[in-house]
Structures are given as structure tokens and as C-alpha cells.
Amino acid sequence: MQKEEVKKMFLPSSNSILQKLNFIDSLQRLGISYHFQHEIDEALQQIYNTSTNDNVITEEDIFNKFKNNKGDFDQKIAKDVQGLWSLFEASQLRIHGEDILDEALDFTQTHLKSLINQLSSSFAAQISHCLRKPLHRGVPRLEARRYISFYEENPSHCKVLTFSKLDFNMLQGLHKIEVGSFTKWWKKSEFTTKVPYARERVPECYLWPISLSYEPEYSIARRIGSKLTGCISLLDDTYVAYGTIEELELLTQAIQRWDISSIQSLPDSMKVVFNAIIEVCDEVKLATIESKNSNTVVQCVKEAFGNLARVYLTEAKWSQEICIPTYQEYKDNGVISSTYPLMITSFILLAKSAQYVFDWISSNPKIIEVVSLIGRLGNDICSHKFEQERMHVVSAVECCMKQYEISEEDAYKFIEKEIEDLWKVINEECLKSDLLTKPMLDCFLNAARITELAYENFKDKYTDGKLWKDDVIALLVDPISMEKPNGNDIHYK
């Protein structure tokens, strides 16, 4: 009933284009747009047709209308907070060569910061958050939780708000079951005692799959994806913190050949890790058994694990030999060691094991490389100092410092700029792709988004699980109250 009430809100033809766009924007921010994708597509097509016929939108004037006759952004719009906010969010979609959006980003950031103290506490909180985490770069599920608390302050939003709360709580119930299943598997496997050097990061392993896609239809992909992430974590710790080079070479060969007999001479903990990988790949087989591409999907996952083991071994050798490769050589290796090629492609193939999806993944699309590189560089700039204190572990920061003969501080700036440029490439690739559906493209965007969340403020939340606490509670523990808010309610920050 609640869903039908919201659906009726698409019908009024008297709504202006701006009202329709604001309504669609709210549905997306609240995390319920997946219920109304057909209606949204129709509404956007109507808006596009109307705008084209009436010449409302002309590409060259969209942003130039904000400028004065001197070519600078007009100071008149500097007092329009809502307009500045919209322009700031739009600038996040910029691609290479769009200088006007680079200018818009600088202009809006400067003026929004200066206006925060003049706004109501609620509006100021929204603006402060958008400056820290623009919508385009925020994890959708967490952004929905946060936006609901802002949205409920307007009494006119009653129907949409009620449905969004019900939907969030319903999905949270499903997500609790999924993470509970993963927890049982982890405990049953006894990794804590059998692989004692490994980090125990049960909720953290689930945060990656739920960030890629939270909708009900991707439940199987999340369930198996969390186990794949757990296996990746075990494998990473084995190569970084435990095995000798000789042992790691044998383990790498075993994974690449998928030959369990070749690890008999290895420590029991390594056998446990390899057996866990085999077990999860068997689950992939069962999950896709009804697809004619099931064998292909499983082979793709196996090859991805083999590639990951290979680059992990390379990094282990660099560390032992105290070898610092060139920055480009490190990045080439780091694309795979980021683990994203394995995590994302496995998730997508579990969600949609159609032949065209496999063919696309097999073509080594640029967006996989770019998102993976963001993952690698993002991890490195926050973990560099810790890794250097613990032992010699090669990082992008170190390689950048050596190759370009620059300071550590300048290396951080260099890499941060590169990450910003990579986001532009992601935007370009999303615009160019006419093969994948929006949910699949969202998986890649969300992988980059969870990277930013995991490594923001130069802190590695995966390694220090306490830093995830608020996010885990918001996503998986506390439901949203259906009661009307009062002045004492605590909003998720």
C-alpha cells in the first residue's frame, strides 16, 4: 500500500520539471528508487523530450549561464545556497577537459564553506556533510540512512518518508540474516584458531558486498561475496605476515593450478586458507548451476584468485628484497592486488551470469582497472606509515617518492591528485558504456565509493575495525524509528 501511494506521486502532470527532478532525486537519496525504476525512466524521458522540444536545455549554456560577461562565476549565485549545493554536486560528474566544472567545484566549495555558519543547524549539517562526502562519492546505503534523518524534518514528506523507513528496516532485516550467515561460516571454519595470524574482520568483510549492491535481488551475490572477501583477507595476511617466500611460491602454484595435492608440505594454516577458497568456489558453482555459463563463471573466479596470488607473491618478494619498483610497475601490479578485479567481477557474475556480461569482463574494460587503481592508491596513502613501521612493505607512496625524487608530503599530494583524475575517468567510462545496465555500473561506482569510506582521513578502517563502528551500527544493528522525530533524537552522522 505504501509503495502504491508513492507511485501515484509520479502522476500529477502539473508538476514542473524542477519538482519532478527533485522528487526523483529524493527517491534516489532515500535508497528506494529501485522500486520505481520504470516510473523514473519514463519521467526522465518525458523531461528530456520536453526540454529538447522547448529548447529548455542547450548543452553549451547549462553552466555558462552561471557566469558573468567577464567569464567568471557570477557573485549573485554565491548567496543561493541551494543553487550552490546543486552546482557542487553536478561538478562531481566532471570528466577530463571540462574546465568549467573544475572552476565550478572551486567556486562552490569556497562559498558553501563561508555560508555554513549562517544556516540553520539542520541545513548546515547537510552542507557540511556534502562538502566532506558528495553524493556521487558516498556509499548509497549509508547516504540513505543519513538522508532519511534530514528528510523527516519536513512534514510534507510523510508518505515517501514512511515508505523509505519501512523499506530500510525491511532490508536491514535481510542484511542481518546475510551477515549472520557469514559469521556462522567464519566461526564454523575456525579461522581464528586455525589461521591465528589473520585479522578477524567479520562485519568489515560484509561491508564491501553490501556497498556494491544492497537490493534484495543481490542477496546471493552478497552472501557469497562476503565469503570471497573473507578468503581474500586470509590470503592477504598469509602473504604479508606469515609465509616464507618458498612457502608462498608453493601456495601460489597450487592456487594457479587449482591443485590441492601440491600443498601437503605447507603449514596447516595455509592448507586451511586454500581449502576455504575451494569451498567458496564450490558455492559459486552451486549458486550459478542453473545458468549455462556456470562453468565459465567458476573458471573466471578461479583465474582471479590465481592472478591475486601471483601479484601477492610479487609484492612479498619486493618486501623481502627491499626492492622499490617504478611507480608504474607498482601500479600495474597494484590493480590486481587491490583485490577489486576479483571482488567486483565475481559479484557481477553472481548477480548476472549472462554471456554478454562475461564477454564484457573478459575484454578487460578500463573501468575495472581504474576502480581497482583507486582502491590500491587509496589503501596505500592511509597505510603507508603503519606498514613502514611494522616491516618493509612496498607502497605507492614509497615508489612515487623514489621515482620522482619528492618528499613524502608531495607524494601524498601527487597520489591524491591522481585519484581525483581517476574519478573523472570513471565518469567518462560510465557515460560511454551502452552495454551494461545501471545496476552493474553502480557496482563499479560503489566499489570506488567504499574505498573512499574505508580509507578516508588517512585512516585504514579495515585494519582498525573500531573505526567502522558507527557505520556498522547504522547499517546492521539499529533500525530506523517509525516515530516522528523530536528535538532529542540523535541523527546518524
N, C-alpha and C positions, 0 to 999 in steps of 0.2 A: 504493500500500500504506500509506504513512504517513497519508494522508488518511483512509482507511477505519479505521485504528486510532483516530484522533482521533474519528471519527464514532461509533464504538462507545461512547465515553465518555458519550454522551448517554443511553444505555440504562438504566443502573442506576436502578431505582425507589427504592432505599433511600437515595439521596442526599437530604439535607434541602434545603429551599428555599434556604437560605443557600449551601449548597455548589453548587447549580445556578447561582445568580446569580453567585457568584464565578467559576465556570468560564466562563460566558458573558462576564463582564467581562474575563477574561484573554484570551479569543479576540479580543475587540474591541481590547484594548490591544496585542496582538501583531500586529494587522493581518491576521488570517486569518479573520475572521468571515464574509467574503463567500463563503467556501467552504461555509459551514454555515448560510446564512440560513434555509433551510426548517426545519432542526432547531431553530434558535434561536427562530424564530417559534412553533413547536409547543410548545417548552419554556416560553416566556413565557406562552403562552395557558393551559397547564396550571397554571402557578404562579398566574396571575390567577384562574382558576376555583377553585382550591383556597383561595386567600386570601379570595375573596369568600364562598364557601360556609361557611368556618370562621370568618369574621369576624376573620381574622388582621390585615387591613388596614382601617382606617377612616380616611378622608381627614382628619378633623379631629384625629385623635390621632397622626398619623405623626410630627410634630415636637414636639407639645406634651408627649409622653412624656419628652422630654429636659429638661423644665423642672420646677422645684420648685413648692411651693404658693404661693410669692410671685410666680411668673410669670417668674423668672429661670432661665437655664440652670443646671442642677444641676452643682455643682463636682465631683460624683463622676465625671462623664464626662470631666472635664478630664485625668484620668490615663490614659484609654483612647485611646492614640494611633491605633489602627486605626479606632476609632469616630469620633474627631475628624476623621480624614482623610476618611472616608466622608461625614460631615456637611458638611465643607468642600466636597467635590466636588459634593454634592447642591445646595448653596447656589448653585452657578454656574448652575443651571437656573431661578433665580427669575424671576418676572415682576412687573410693577407691582402693588402692593397686597399683596404677600406680605412683610409686615413681619417675620414670624418668621424668614424665610430671610435677610433683611438682618441681623437680630440674630445668626443662626447664623454668618454669614460673619465678622462681627467677633469673635465668641466663639472660633471655631475658629482663626482666624488668630493671635489673641493667644496662645492656649495651645499651638498647634503650634510657634510660634516659640520659646516658652520651654522646650519639651521637646527640641528638636533636639540639644542638647549631651549629653543623657542617653541617646541612642540609639546603636545600632551604626553604624559608618561607612556601611554599605550602606543601612540604613533611613533614616538621617539624610539621605543623598543623595537618596533618593526623596521625602522630605518637603520638603526644600529646593526640589527641582525643582517639586513640585506647588504650592508657595506662589508660585513665580515664574511657572509656566505650568500652570494647572489643566488637567486632561484635556479638558474641554469646550472649551477655547480653544487647544489645541495642534494643530499640523498632524499629522494621523494617521500619515503615513509616517515622519516624524521621531520621533514618540512611540513607534511600533512598534520602531524601531531602538534607542531608548533603553531601552524596557521589556524587550526581549529580554536585554539585559545584566544587568538586575536579576533577571529570571525564571530565568535559568540557574543562579543561586546555590542553588536548591532542587533537590536530586537527584530528587525525586518527580515533577518536571515533564518527565521525559525525552522521552516520546512527543510531547507538544504542542510542546516546545521544538525538537526535531529538525525537525518539520514546519514550524514557523514560520521557522526558519533557512533551510531549503530553499526555502520559498516566497519569502522576502525576496530571496535570491540569484537565484532564477529571474526574479522581477520586475525586479530591478536589471539583469539582462542585457537584458531588453526595453527598459527605460528608457534604457540606454546606447545602444541602437540608435536610439531615437527622438531623443535629444539629438544623436547623431552625424548623423542625417539633417538636423536643423535647422542644425547647424554647417556642413554642406556647402552647404546652401541660402544661408546668410548669406555664406559665402566666395565662392560662385559669383556671387552678386548684386553682389559688390564694394562693399558699403556702406561699408566702412572708407575707401576712396579716393573713391568717388563721392558719399558724404554725410559729408564729413570732420568736420563739427561734431557728429555724432551720437555718443552713447555706445555703445560696443560691449559689450553685456551678454548674451552668448550663453547661458551657464548660467542666468543670472538670469531670462531670458525663459522658460526651460523650467520653472523652479521654480513658476510660477503654475499652469500646466496640471496638472503632476504633483500639486500640492497640492489641486486641485479634485477629482480622482479618479485613483487610482493603479492600479486594477484593469485586467486585460488587455483587457476588452471596450471600454475607452475609449481604446485606442491611437490610433485615427484622430483622435479629438477632441483628444488631446494633441499629435499631430504638427501638425495644422493650427492648434491653439490657440497653440502656441509661435510659429508664423509670424505669427499675428494679433497676439500680444503684441509681437513684433519690429517689426511695422508701426506699432503704437501708439506704441512708443518712438521710432521715427524721426519720426513725426508730431509728437509732443510736443516733441522737440528742435527741430524746424523752427519751430514756433510760438513757443517760448520763447527760443531762442538764435540764430535765423538770419534769418528773413524780415522784410521791412518790412511795414507794415500794408497797403500797396497790393498787394504780392505775396500776402500771406496772404488778402486778400479774394478775389483771383482763384482761389487754390488752394481756398478754402472753396467757392466757387461751382462749381468743377469737380467736387469730390467730391460735393457735394449733387446736382448734375445728372448725375453719372457721365459727364462729357464731357471726354475727353482732349484734344480739339482746342482747348479754351479755355485750355490751359496752355502753349501754344507760346512765349509771350513770357516765361515764367518761367525762373529759373535751372535748369540741368541737374539739380542735386541735388533740387529739388522734383519734377521730372519722374520721377526715379528712385523717389522715395517714392510718388508716385501710381501709377506702373506696378507697384510691388511690391504695393500694396493691391489693384489689379485682378487681379494674378496669383493672390493668395491667395484672393480671392473666386471665381475660376475653379476653384480647388481645392475650395472648399466645394461648388460645383456638382457636380463630379465625385464627391465623397465621398457626396453625397446623391442621386445620379442615379436610384437605384432607388426612391426614395421619391416618391410622388405629390405631396408637398409641397416638392419640391426647389426650385422657383422661388420659393416663399414664403420658404424658409429663406435663400436668397441675397439676396432683396429685404430681408429683415429685417437681415442683416449690412450691406448697403449703406446702409440708412437709419441704422443705428447709427453707421457711420463718418461719415455726413453730420452727424448730431447732434453727434458728438465734434468735428468740425472747426468747427462753429458755436460751441460753447462755448469751444473753444480760442481762437477769434478774439476772442470777448468778453473773455477774460482778457488777451489780448495788448493790446487797446485800453485796458483798465483800467491795465495796467502803463505803457503809453506816456503816457497822460494823467494818470498818478499819481492815479487815481481809486480811492477806497476805498468800495465799495458797503456796503449794510447787511449785517449778519451773515446774515439770512435770504436776501437776494438772492444773496449769495455761495454759501450752501449749496445753493440751488436750482440754480445753475449747476454747483456742485461735484459734485452727484450724478452728472452725466453726465461731467464732466471727470475724475472718479475712474477712468474707463475701464471700471468694472465692468459697467455695463449691456451694453456691447459684448462684453467678455470672457466673462462668465458666460452670457448668453443664447446667444451663438454656441456655446459649449462644450456647453450642454444640447441645443441643436437639432442639433448634430452627433452627439451621443450618442443622441438620441431625437427624430426629426423627425416625430412623430405630430401629428395635427391638434389634439388636445386640449392638447398642450404649447404649440403656437404660440398657440392661443386664450388660454391662461392668461397667457403672456408678454405678449400684446397688451393684456391688461386692466390693465397697469401695476401688478402686485402690489406691495404695500407692502414685502415682504421685499427686493426688488431695490433699492428706494430706501434702505432702512435699511442694508443691507450696503454699498452704494455710499457712503453718507454716512460710515460708519466708515472706509472706505478714504480718502476725501478728508480727513477731520479727522485721521486717524492720520498721513497723509503730512505734513500742514501743521504739526503740533506738533513734528515732528522736523526739518523742513527750513526752518522759518521764518527762523532766524538766518542760515543759509547763504545762503538766497535773498536776504535783505535786504542782505547784504554784497556779493553778486555784482551785483545790479541790483534795481530796484524790481519785485518780483513780489507781487501781492496774495495774502494768505493769510488763513485763517480767524482766526488769532491777531490779525492787524492789524485786521480788521473787528470782531472782538469787543472789542478794546481801545477802538476809536473809539466804537462804538455805546453801550457800557455805561460808558465813561469809567473804565476799570480799568487796572491795571498789567499788564505782560507776564506776570508770575508768576501773577496772578489769572486772566488769560485762559487760561493753560495749565490751571489747575485747573478752570475753567469748562468747557473743552472736554473734559478728561478725564472729568469727571462726566457730560457729555452722551454720551460714548462708552459709559460704563457703562450709562446708561439705554437706549441703543440696543441693547445686548446683551439687555436684558430684552424689548425689542420683538421681536428675532429669536426669542427663546424663545417668545413669545406666538404669533408667526406660524407657527412650526413646529408648535405644538400645534393650531392652528386648521386647518391645511392637511389636507384629506382627498382632494385631487386628485392631488398629486404623490407619486411613490414616494420611499422613504427615500434612495436614491442621489442623486436630484435635489435633495432638501432638503439633503443633505450638501454638495452643491456650493456652496450659499449659505453654509452654516456655514463651510466650508473657505475660502471667499473672505475672510470676516472673520478667520479664523484666520491665514491667510498675511499679512494686513495687520498683525496684531499682531507676527508674527515679523519682518516686513520693517522695521518701524519701532519696535521695542522699544528701551527705554533711550534714547529721543530720538536714535537713530542711523538714518540712511537707508541701509539695506544695498543697495538697488538702485543708488543713486548711487555708493556706495563698495563695489565688488564684493568687496574683501578681507574684508569683514565676513561674507560668505556662505561663506567658505572651508570651515569645519568642516562646515556643513550639506551643501554640495555634495559633499564627500568622503564623508560618511556615506551620502548617497543614491545617488551616481552613480559612485563610484570604488572604495571599499573594500568587498569582500564580507564577510559575517559568517563568522568561522571556525567550522567544524563541530567543531573540537576542544573538549574540555572546558576550561573556563577555569582559569587558575592565578592565583596571587597577583600576578603581574606584568602581567596583561592590562590594557589600557587601555580603559576604558569610554567610550562616546560620551557627552559631557556635554550 
